[in-house]
């Protein structure tokens, strides 16, 4: 996307609930906003009904289907943000790779990258408007259908995470094939990561131009890298993306939106991530809230990090865990979420209990802090 040749959509309904955006930008909020990764997912009966007998990526390519799936959780729960229904693997598809979603196996690449020469099979220049325009159309449609209820989040996978799928050919317990590339072919690995970075930058800019009001970058496979490899093959590309996206948005006279980075299991890089230019750092459930807050400082918003499996607990227990999490993070400069996505067998009622508990306990915590503040002044 050299320049934004297509007209940027306008006339979106006025936003009624900006709590999520204000928290992301470090502004004071009445309560802690909450959304869930994979909130549009198989745990919802209506999601399963909509998706029944339809190919996964065919669904991703249908703006109407993506819009409907994005809106479903908003009809059930008072969430403070929507996230567009899509998949991180649309980027490898845009580069010319075939990806299928195989039942009970997950994403599968029939012809993964095996040798350095295979990089030549990838499109070296990608017109994101042509290849991924269906995502942009879904975002624009969803912005209108949301009727200003809550902000809409766009997203992409980060380069290293996408590289793992492209080389492993699907899911992996060790990422040994992808990691072998980093050791055997470091220059080729950097070429691939750079190519992915270029596409991701244009893809994220295009999402904002289409109507996304925030962006999340998923480095879901960060935990397979040690500190040195992360610093060499993940962090520089993550930093490049946030810088270039914001610069391009300014150049194209498109509003600069808050950006979230979620690097799962990258505890060793928390300080680096906090200083990378993202407004929000997402956390998985294996890090203590107080520790994360201490290490990232006061100028960053944190997001997370309830163990998704906590939603298997009784509703009362979920409430207790949420209260403890809020006390750990503090109710300001904080967006509540899970430490990873919702699982297909989770109860929608328990998801609702999680959302309600965040709102209730954060309002109470804010009230308590305000009372204590008045007493001390």
Secondary structure, DSSP 4 states (H G I P E B T S, - for coil): --S--SPPP--PPPPS--HHHHHHTT---SS-EE--TT-SSTTSHHHHHHHTTS-HHHHHT-HHHHHHHHHHHHHHS--SEEE----TTHHHHHTT---EEETTTEEE-TT---SGGGGGGS-SS--HHHHHHHHHHHHHHHHHHHTTSSEEEEEEE-HHHHHHHHHHSB--SS-HHHHHHHHH-HHHHHHHHHHHHHHHHHHHHHHHHHT-SEEEEEETTGGGS-HHHHHHHTHHHHHHHHHHHHHHHHHTT----EEEEEETT-GGGHHHHHTTT-SEEE--TTS-HHHHHHHH-SSSEEEEEE-GGGGGS-HHHHHHHHHHHHHHH-SSSEEEEESSPPPTT--HHHHHHHHHHHHHHHHHHHHHHHHHHHHH-
